[in-house]
Each structure stands twice: as C-alpha cells, then as structure tokens.
Amino acid sequence: MDTDTLYSVLLVLLARHEVVIPVTMGHWSQALFLNLIKQFDPTLSARLHDEPGYRPYTISPLIGGAIVGERILLRRGQPCRLRITLLDGGTLWRALQTHFLEAGPIHVHLGDTGFQVARILSTPTADSTNWASSTDWQSLNTLPAQRTITMHFSTATAFSLSERRFGLFPEPSLVWGSLLRDWNSYAPDHWKLDKQAIRASADKHISVTACKLSTEFLHFPSYVQKGFVGYCTYQVSAVEPLAAHLTTLASFALYSGVGYKTTMGMGQVRVEFGTPSGQRCEQKYKTSVVSCL
C-alpha cells in the first residue's frame, strides 16, 4: 500500500439552515476538522490537537456563500467548501474515505452552525477551483529545476519571528525556511533535505523580482492577526541540484501552506512556474516593508 501520498481535498458542506458567520473563523475550521476525525478515531484527533509539533495538515477558511463586509451569508442547503491538505502519507485520507462511505450522513459544526458533508473532492477533474490534487514525496523530489517561481498567497500569510513579532513580506529566507521545516518534519527519512545547504541557498540565490501584496486582518478569539495576500515572483540562481531542491519545496507549498497558523486558514498558497502575464510591480523593500506599483 502506498504510504507516501500527499492530498489536497475539499469537503463540500451543505448548510443545515440559513446563517450568517464571520469571514475569519480559522479556529472554527480547525475545530470542525478535529471533531470530524474524532467521529472515527478519537485518539488520533487528540494527538493532532495535543502533540507538540505534529500538525500534518492545513485547513482553509470556508469557501462560498455571499460575502457582505466581514460576514458570510449562507442559505439553507447552500453548498460551500472547506479545503484540507494531508501530509501524513495517506493514512488520514484513507480513514476519511472509509468514514464517508460507511457512516451514513455525516454532520459537522462550524462554530454553532451545522453542516452536512455532501461530497469529498480529491481530483482536479472533480474540482472547478483547481485546489484538489495529490502527489507523492518522490514526484516532488524529482521535479526539474525552475528559475522563475511565482507564489500566490490566497489567504492571509505571516511569519512568526518570536515574541509576537511577525514578518509581513514573503522574503525568500522566510518562505523557503517555512517549507523546509514542514518538509523535513513529514517527509520519509530518505527524502529529507539538507537544512544548512537549503537555507544558505534560499538566502543567497533567490531574489524577489516582482510582487503585488496587500494587508488583511484576521480576528481570532483573543487577538487580531495581521497578514498579507497577493503574489510574489522569485528568480532562482542556485546551481544544480540546489535549484531543483528549491523547486521541490516551492511545489510542496500547495500542500504544506506557508508561514504561521496554516492549520487555522492562514498561508494557503498556489504556485506557478514563470511570470504571470501583465505583472508590473516595482519592489522596494527592507525587512517587512514593500512598495508596489
């Protein structure tokens, strides 16, 4: 049985009654996922919640509904989606599939709002948003080197620097440092990457060539979190095989997310190789300050 697969899947949820919910509810998304796991494996759910450093998943905010200000309006029976990525090699995905097929109607809650899980989308052909996908560690680790990489930060992204200090610009060292940590945490031992070499290469051989970013604020129960959304294009000048390893990590971003609180809706990333057409942006930044035209 293949144990090296990574998944990006979407839960199609049907609202059980008309409701108004906050746009930023990442902690609710995480609670929904953990409670769903608890329905068929309470021990695993507790481990995912309690074990320090073991978070082999990411979760998006709720996708769908009519956004009015900072609220989402949902009608009864209206479908919406929640994206989940799984980095544990396939165990979680197989358990979710079995539960969906055997449990009958599955009901979950986002805060106080009840939903029914109508479908689980796991392939690009089933998903018009192009978020659903799967790959494996070997496929990622054998990608050819790319010299121009564009990352689209689809949800608010930030980098924890320590003591409630956050990086609010996707500097290469922060982006690839985040990806490297997650890769080496969950990849099989024979696919782990050299930390020192990757970090040095990201710092010296990846440069920002263009960007278009804006700031967003997320409201968690006891604080407000600032993050950025938009895109950033990078040029990679590293020699082989380091350039290929940097490409591997960039492609991994679809599954791992980038930065802080990826298990609560932050840091959702799409990646493309090459420069998006029509891109015009003058980069003038120092630390976390950026000026785009």
Secondary structure, DSSP 8 states (H G I E B T S, - for coil): ----EEEEEEEEEEESS-EEEES--HHHHHHHHHHHHHTT-HHHHHHHHHSTT---EEE---B-SEEETTEEEE-TT-EEEEEEEE-SSSHHHHHHHHHHHHSSSEEEEETTEEEEEEEEE-SGGG-TTS--EEEEHHHHHT----SEEEEEEEEEE-EEEETTEEE-S--HHHHHHHHHHHHHHHS-GGG---HHHHHHHHHHHEEEEEEEEEEEEEEETTEEEEEEEEEEEEEE---TTHHHHHHHHHHHHHHH--SS-GGGT---EEEEES--TT-------BTTB----
